[in-house]
């Protein structure tokens, strides 16, 4: 699990709850203040409206991936580019000594399907241009899938405040239809505005941050796949180990580069 995502969501909700409970007039925390911010119809309008609108926005086949996309945002996969480069360096040396077909022995030891598929194509003796096309197409489709996942959350972040405003307008219409009791206007206005609050919270506490996290995860994974692809293609081109390391290091920030002499 990505503790940063979990703790971020929890701390954000705690901060909002504490702000709601604090009574500046009394200078103390009043737990009963939370009751004024609870309204079931407002929850129904924001959540129900947003969810149904999401069904209109996206095809069912894409919506089926929503839970998997959410897990990706909540999950942390450690990526070690230096370890990956060490492995590619070892493969390059092996290929220069024994030929590229010797890389077949690495296939069963690698968990990453993308990396494994690339090596399988090498072992099958396919042309470098064909392998490059296959790898680059896979990366392109991976980015496309990730964009679709982040787009669902971006759309969620757009729709929730809109339905919050719809709920507020409904509340205001109800309030304005009956203004015979001036003392009831204040509480009615408060309830009307709560829906906007709910919509803003769904968007800014959860949906938009999750979309940004998914985009960040996508960049990390795509960069790793590009590193693998370029490493395999450099090995096929019979580049020397130092040249391969220079090519791969150029794709990484200085703190993540493998600064070792190749043999």
Beta strands, then each sheet from edge to edge (+ up, - down):
strand 1: 22-23
strand 2: 28-29
sheet 1: 1+ 2-
end
